[in-house]
Amino acid sequence: MKNNKRWPIGGLLLSFLLVAMLLPVGANALAAEPAAQVVEQSVAYPVSVKGKPANQQSATVYRYTPANFKFHGNNTPIVFVLGDKPYTVASASQALTDYGFDRMMNDESGHVVFVSPSKGNTWTEADYPVLQALASNINDEYSYEKEQAGAYKKGVREDGFFYSSRARFYVYAEGSAMDFAKKHLDTKDANYPITEWSSMVDGFGAGFHYASRFDKNDNLKAWEELKRKNRIIMMDGVTYLDKYDVYKDYNIDVSIHTFTTKANKTFEYYQYVPANVDLSSKTKSYPLLFGFHGHNLHPDVFMQLSKWPIIGSEQGFMSIAINGNQADEDILEFLDWIEAAYPIDASRVYSTGYSMGGIKTWSLGFNHPERFAAIAPTEMIWSFDAPPAKTIPTFYVAGEKEIFDMFPYNTDKAITTISHLGTANGFSYNGKYEADINHYWGMDFDRSYTYLQRPSSLASGKGVWTLNELKSEDGNVYTILSSVSDMGHSIYPVTAERIWSFFSKFSRNTDGSLNVLKSPYNDVVDNAWYATAVNGTAERGLMAVSSGNGFSPSASMTRADLAESLYTLAGRPAADSAADWMASNNLLSDAKGSLTRSEIADIFYRFAGQMGANTTATTDLSDSAGASDGLRWAVGASLMNGKGGGVLDPNGSVSRAEAAALFMRLTVYLAK
């Protein structure tokens, strides 16, 4: 029996209960918390003040959590309210409703915590450790089994840790608290400790709102902006701000359902359906993507961080995130059901997953390749006794600072898995790790290129994503092995775009054989000189479709398109538009009109320099007198060729096909 019960996320929170309490920060246990009753406790804790030892601090805070709180792991927001004077239970309760803080949780389940200055009405540097401790007093680990057992209903652990997000905590500061927050929290050197990581995290909070006096409308307006911000935590204490996706902004319907197997086992799943996917259609079918979460990670968090629902809205497919670590046979039974219930294209079913979900993706792809057109396991390697029975297109991602062994240099499991992939996918691999070839993989690749994560530069070596292709005997690339510098056991948003570009080339016939799409464009023939470059930019998401399903290879490359392409290549590093980012980085001041060969060379020259690449190469051609350093570099670096007879034609226009070739050469150059 199938139970397809629907719970819209926006309607989860219907009523609220004020729970104000003194929150213990640190190891002190929390007394049993009766409903709607204040629990007071003074807690002392030492936290460093910007690297200096601090005296023991104590704080009294008051927390509001909705009555029917639903924990969404690292998607669960928490707002710290810094008042102009000390709060009491009564004044915090009054501020909660008067200033709209309760309304902030109407469409999201989270917490509001009212914090008072420790010295009467005055905020001082001594309060910085209090906020450090509160920021570290967060538990974002989620378990489907614990939720079913009711572990998260109170909103806090027994020791007082918030069930909340490290990525989504925000600060509202009023009156005298504004100067304190701006000086000590809203700065580049603000940080807080994560005990279980034994490290400090740079950056404090995902967003700040300041007011001389709080106002409900002003607070709620600010919340609409703040809740769309997220802080991504990288390795070595490095963080950066990113966009938190509110799915209604993209016309994506998110709902929670349950499925019951024939063996009477029920599990929950999250369903992400963009507006351009009509689940009632009788004439059209759509691809399906499974996204499997990691251990102690909420399924919706994996989908939020990986950006798969957003890619689905752009490309027209539905995403499913199954809650918990379900057995292969149960997932396949669910797949049978959903293919029958909805207009799913069974030839285009894909699987990806992180950590534990990466293992699940490996298992489904290796043991049941006939059901999946392609897989993308991330942040986990797994080994099998035998290769898959059929070719299984595979895109693998791992962080170079992984806490687990993921590469041939540190585990034989990786060597075994790659060997099995070679057998199934038709590429040559000798099954040996050879350190003199490269450190992580110890093997040769047919082509390697890079992307730059956020924040990143080749000079710093941080966040550089290297993709390595293995070409098979039939000339197709069914296997990509990739790694990200300075990335540990983490999820990075940019990967989904590249993975989907890889996925979209493959579909599975009913006999289990594969179809491979040579070009996504209807105006690019296979034997055209630019076909490889154009199709490569499509795989990497670097150049958009010109019109319909066409690339328009002969059309002029515009400045606006160049801005988008370089912005994508850089990892879309800011919340600004591509044109604004280009201008602020002195790459392109005007995003209107077409480009000359000299102009695009100069822009590439500046871009490569900012990324930390070597830009000393130079050369001369017969018509290059007075040519810019950028043009000489582009020719010397083999990015740009002459037009025959030693003619460079610096003032000639650049077609989209030529730009695609330049981008492909640039990615190879940056990889060096």
N, C-alpha and C positions, 0 to 999 in steps of 0.2 A: 504494500500500500504506500502510495506517495502522498506526502503531506506538503503541499506547496503553499504554506502560510506566508503571507506578505506582511512585513512590518516596515512601513516607510520610516526612514531615519528621522526625517523632520518632525514626525509626530510622536517620537518616543517620550518627550518630556511634557507632561500635561499638568502636573501640579508640583508644588515645591514645599519643602520643609526647611525652615531655618534651623541650622545646627551650629551654635556658636560655642567655641571651646578654646581653652588655652592649649596650643599645639606643642607637644614636646618635640624638640629638635635634637636629633642624635639618638643615642641608644636607650634613653629613658623610656620605660614602658608606658603605654597609654591605659588609663583606667577604663573600665567598661563604660561605654557611652550610651546612656539612655536616649531614646528619641526625643528631640526638641529640648534638650537640657544642656546647660553650660557646664563644661568640665574645665576647671582651672588648675593649672600646674605651672610652677616656675622651673625652668630648665636652664642649666648652665652648660656652656660648651665653648671650647677654644677654637677659634678659626683665625687664620693669618690675615693681617691687614696689608694687602699688596706686598706679600713676601716677608713681612715682619711678624714675629710672634705677637699674639694678642692676649690680653687678659680674658679671664672667663666672662662671658656675657650671659644675660638672661633676658627673656622677652615674653610678653603676653600678646598673643594674637587671637583673632576670632575668625572662624571659617564658616562659609556658607556653601552647602552642597545640596543640589536638588534631591527631593525625596526619592525619586525613582532613578537615581544615578546609574548610568551605564558606562562602564569603563571601556575606552577605546584605545588603551595603551598609549603610545606616544602621539596620538592624535588628540588626546584629552587636554583642553586648555586649562590654565590656571592664571588668575589675575591677582597680583599683589597690589593692594590699595594702601598708599602711604598718605596718612592724614596730616592735617595741619596742627593737630593736637591729639593727646592720647584718646584712644577709643575705649569705650565700655561696651558691655553687651547691648545696652539700650541704644547707644549712639551708633554702633555698627549696624544694628538692625534697622535703625532709621535711615542711615546712609545707603543701605542695601536697596531700599525701595525708592527713596527720594531721588537718588542719582542714577537709577537704572541699572545697577550692577546685577540685580536678579534677572532683568530682561536679557542680559547678555547670554544667559544660559538657557534661554527659551528654545533656541534651535540647536544648541550644542550642550552636551553634558560635561560639566566641569566644575571648578571651584573658584570662589572669591575669598581672599584672605586679607583681613584688615590688620595693618601693622602700625604700631605707635612709635614715636621717637622715644628713645630710652631715657633721655634727660628732660623730663617735663614736656615743654612745647618746642624744644629745640632739637633739630636733627644735626648730628655731628659725625665725624669720621668713625667714631665708636659704633655707629649703627651699621656700618658697612659689613662687619662680620655677621651681624644678625641676618642681613639679606643674603649673604653668602651661604649661611647655614640653611635658610629657608629654601634657597635654590637647589641645594644639594639634598634637601629633605624630600626627594621625589622618587617614587618607584614607578617605572614605566613598563615593567615586565608583565606580560599578559599570558594567561592560560585559559583555554576554552573549558577545560575540566574544572578549574577553580571558579570560573564564572558560573558554570552550572551548579556548583556547590554553594553559591551565594557569597563568595569570599570578598567581593568588591562592593557590596551594597552600601556599606557605611562611607565609602570614599577614602578611607585611610586604613593602613595596616594597624595591627595591634600596638606597634611601637610608635605610631603617629605619623609615619611616612605617608605623604599624599599618593594616592593612585592617580598619577597625572603624567604630564609630558615634560621632558627636559627641553624639547624643541619648541614648545608653544607656551612659555610663560611670559607674561606681560606685566608692565608696571604702570599704574596710574598714580601720579603724584600731584598733591594739592598744596598750594600756598608755600610755606617754608620748606616743604619736602622737595619742591622743584629743584632748588639749588643743590641740595644734597644728591638727588638722583642724577642730575646732569654732571656733577663733579665726580661722583664715585661709582655710578652704575652705567650710565649712558656714555661710556668711553671705551676706547680700543683696548686699554689695559685692564679693564674690569674682568674678574674671573670668579670661579667658585669651584669647590672640590667635588669630585665624584669618587666616593670612598672605594667602591668595588673596582674602579679602574686605577686607583692609587695615583691619580693625576689631577691637575687643575685644568679646567675648561676655559679657554679664552672667550670673551664676549659674554654679556649679561643680558639675557632676555631677547625675545623676538621683536619687541616693540615697546614704545613709551608714549604716554599721553600726559601732557602737563596742563594744569589749569590753576589760576589764582584762587578760584572757587569752583568746585565741581558743579556741573549743570547736567541734568538728565539728557537733554537732546544732544548736547555737545559730547557727552560721554558715549552715547549710543552711536553717534556719527563716527567718532574716532574708532569705535570697536569694529565697524564695518570695514575699515581699512586695516586695523591691526590684526584682525583674525585671519587675514589673507597673507600673513607673514609667518615664516617658519625659520628656525635656525638649524642648519645642518651641522652636525658635529663630525669632524674628520679626526684622523689620528693626530697624535702629538699635541693635543689641546687646541688644534686649529678649527675654527668654526667660520661659517659665513651665512649671511641671510639669504633666504630663498623664498619663492612664492609658495604659499599654502593654498591649494586648489579647493575652492568652494564649488562643488559640482554643478550647482544650479546656474553658475555663471557660464557654464558650457552646455547647458541644456542636457545634462546627463542625469538620468533617473537612477538613484541608488536605493536598493531595497534589500531586506534580509529575508531569507527563506529557509525552509528546512526540507530535507529529502530523507525518506525512509526506504531502506533497501528491502529486498525480498526476505532477508534474514532478520528483519525488524530492527535494524540499526538505524538510528536517526542522527543526522549531523546538520549543521548550519552552514549556509553559504551566503556570500554577498554578491549581488548582481548589479553590474554597471551597464546601463543601456543608453547610448547616446540618442539624440533626437533623430538622427539619420538612419537608425536601425528600427525597422517596423516589425515587431515580433508577431504581429497578426497577418503579415503579408502571405499571400497565397502564390505569388509570382516571383518573389526574389528571396535569395538565401544569403546568409552573412557568415563571415569567419567567426570563430570562437577562440578566445584566449583564456587559458587557465593560468592564474597566478598563485603560487603556493608560498605561504609565509614561512618564516623561520621559527625556531624554538623560542618561546617567551615573547613572540611578536604577534600583535594583533593583525588579522588578515587585511583590515582596512588601512593599517599603517603601511604594510608592504605596497599596497596599490597606490597610496598617496605618495610615498617616497619615490617609487619607480615610475610614476606618471602614466601607467598603462591606461587608465580610463580616459585620460586626455588624448593619448595617441588613438584610442578607439573612436573618440569623437571626431578626430581629424580624418581617420581612414575608414570609418564605417564598420566597426566590429564590436561585438559584445564581449565583456570581460567577466570572468567568474573567479571569486576568491573563496575557496573552501576553508572552513574553520576547523582547526585541529589536524592532526596527522592521521589521515584516513588511509585505509588499505587500498592497494592498487585495484583489487577486484570491485571494491565499493565505488571507486571513482569511475571505473569503466562502466559499471551498471548505471551510474548517474549520467555518464556521457550518452549511453544508449537512450536513456529517458529524455534528456534534454534535446537530443537530435530529433526525436520523434515529436516532442511537445512544441518546439519552436522551429522557425525556418533557418536552421543552422546548416551551413555548407560543410558536410562531413569530410570533404576533401581538403578543407582548410581549417583544421583544428591544431592549435599550437599550445605548447606548455613552457612556462618559465617558472623559476622559483629561487628563493634565497635561502642559503644555509640548509636547514632541515628541508625546506621546500626545494632547494637545489637537488638534494638527494632524491626527493620524490620525482622530480623532473627527469633525472638520470634514469631512475627505475622505470618510469613509464615509457621513455624513449627507447631504452635498450630492450626491455622485455615485450613491448607492444608497439614496435615502430610502424606497423600497418595502420594504427589509429591516429598518428600524429604526423603532420607535414613537416614539422621542424621543432627543435627544442632549444632552450637557452638556460642551462643550469648556471647559477651564479653563487660564488662564495662557498663552494663545497665541491670536492672531488669524490668520486666513488669508483669502486672497481667491481668487475663482474668476471665470472668464470669463462664466458664466451662472448664473442661479438654479437651485435644485433643481427637478426636474420635478414634485415633489409637495410638499405642506405637510410640513415637518419641525419638530416642536416642539423648541425650542432654549432651553437655559438656559446663559448664558455668565457666567463669573466671571473677574475680573482684579484684581490688586492695584494700588492707585493709585500705589505706588512701584515699579512694574515696571521692571526694567532694560531690557526690550524695549518697543517701541512697540505699544500694545494698544488705544488709544482713538481716536475720531474727531479729538480735539484734536492727536494727534501722528502719525497715519498715515492715508493715504487708503485703505489696505487695509481698515480698520475701516468706513469710510464705504461702500465697495463691498460688503462682506459684509452690512452692515445693509440696504443697498438691495436686495440679492438676497433676504435674508430677508423683507423687506417684500413683494416680489413673490410669493414662495412661500407666506408665512404670512398674507398679506392685511391688513397694517397700513399706515398712511399714513406715509411718510417722504420728505422733500424732497431727501435726499441732500446736505445742506449742514451744515457745522459752524457753529453760532451760539453764540459764547462767552457772550453775554449771557443765554442760557437756563440753561446750566450748564457748568462747566469741562470735565469729562471727556467728556461725550457731546454737548453742544451741540445737544440736541434735546428735544422735549416727550415726556412719558410719560403714560399714562392713570392710573397709580397708582404711588406710591413708598412704601417702608417700610423699616425698619431692623432689623437684629439686631446684637447686641453680642458680638464675639469675646472671647477670653480673653488677657490681662487687658484690660479695656476700660472706657471711660466716655465719654459724649458730651462731658463737660467737657474731657477730655484729647484727644479726637479720635482716640484710638488704637483700632484694631481695629473700627471701626464698619462693618458690612456693609450697604450700601444696595442694595435690590432694586427694579428698575424694570420695570413691566409694560407691554407693548404689546398693546392689544386689537385683534383682527382684525375684519374686516367682518361675520363671522357671530356676533360677540359673545364668542367664546372668546379666551383668552390662550394663544397658541402660542409667545410669545417673551418671555423675561425676560433683561434685560441688567443685570449687577450688578458692583459694585466694593467693595473692602475698603480702608479707610484704613490707612496704615502697614503695608500688606502688600506685600512684594516678590514675587519669583518663588518662591512658597511654596505649601504645601498646608495647608488648615485643616479640621479634622474636622467642624465644624458643617455645612459645606456639603452633605455627603452626605444628611443628613436632609431638608433643604429640597429638594434636587434630586430625591430619591425621591418626595416628596410631589407634585412636578410630574410626574415620569415616570408615576406610577401612574394618572394620569388618562387616559393615552393607550394605545390598542392599534391595531394595523394590520390591516385586512382583507386577504383574499387578492388583491383587485383593487387594493390599494395605498391605498385610502381609509382615513381615520382614524375611530375611535370615540372619543368624548370623554365621560368619566364626569363627570356634573354634580355628583353628591354621593357620597361614599364611604359615606354612612349610609342605611340603609333606612327611617328614620323622619323624614327631612328632605325635604319636598316642595319643588319648584323655586320655587313662588310664595309660600312662607312669608316673613314679614317678616325672619326671622333667617337665611334660607338662605345669603345671600352671606357673612355674618359667620361662620356655622358652617363652611361649606366653606372659607373663607379660613383659619380656624384649623387646619383639617385639613391644608391645603397647607403651612402653616408649622410643623406639628407641635406646636402650642401646647396643644391639648386632646385628651386621650385618648378613645378610644371608651368609652362607658359600659358597654355589655353587648352581646355578640355583634357585630353590625354596626350597632348603634344608637347614637345620640348622646344620647338622652333629653333633648331640649331643655327640657322642663318641669320636670325634676328640679332640686333645689337644688344650687347650686355649693358644693362642700365646700372647707374650708381646705386639705386635703391636695392636691386637684386644683389649687387656686390656687398652692400652693407649687411644684408640678411645672411649671406653666405659666410662672410668672415665672422660675423657675430655667432653663428652656429658653430663654426670651426673652433672658436675660442671657448665654447661651452656655454654660451648665452650667460655671461658672468654678472649681469645686473638686472634689476627690475625695469630699467629704462628700455626704450625702443632701440632697435638696431642702429638707426640713424643717430640717436642721441649718444649711444655708447661709442660709435665711430668718431663722432665729433669731439667728445670729451677726451678721447685717447689720441687726438691729433692724427687720425687716420683718413678721415673724409669729412670735410666741412659742409659740403652740399650734396644731398642725396638725390638730386634731380638731374635728369639728362643721361646721355651715354658717356662712354669712356674711350680714350685713346690708349694705344699700346704703352705709351710712355706713362700715362697717368696710372694705369693699373699696375705697372711695374713699380712705380714709386709707392703706391699703397701697400703692395706686397712686401716691399723692402722695409717700410716702417713697421708693418705688422710682424714680420719675422724678427726684427730687432727687438720689439717689445716682448716677444715670446722667448727671447734669450738665444735665438739661433745666430750662427755665424753669418755676418753680412759683409765679409771682406772680399768675396769673390768679385772679379771685375774683368772686363774684356773690351775690345774695340771692334767696330765694324765700319765699313766705308762711309755710311751716312750717319754715324753716331757722334759727329763733332758737336760739342755742346750738350751732349746727352747727360741726363742727371745721374747721380750716383745709383739711384734705384734702378734705372734702366741698364746701366753697366753691370750691376749686381745680378739682375734677372737673367741676363745673357750668360754671364760668367758662371752662375749657379745652375745653368741648363734648364731654367724655368721657361725661358722664352728663346725661340729660334729666329734666325733671319728668314727672309722670304726668298732666298736664292740670290746668287751673285753678290753675296756680302751685303745685301740690303736689309736694313732693320725696320724701316718704315715706322719711326716713333710716333708720327702723327696719325697713323692709320687707325681705323676703328677696330673694336674687339667684338667678335661675334660670340654668341652664347656657347657655340661648340668650342671655340678657341679658349673661352674662359673656363670651360669644364676641363680642358686639357691642362691649363695653368693651375687650377685647383688640385688636380691629381698630382702634378709634379711638386706643388708646394707641400702637400701632405707627406710625400715621400722625403722631400728635403728636410722637413721638420723632424721626421722620424730618425734622420741621421744624427 
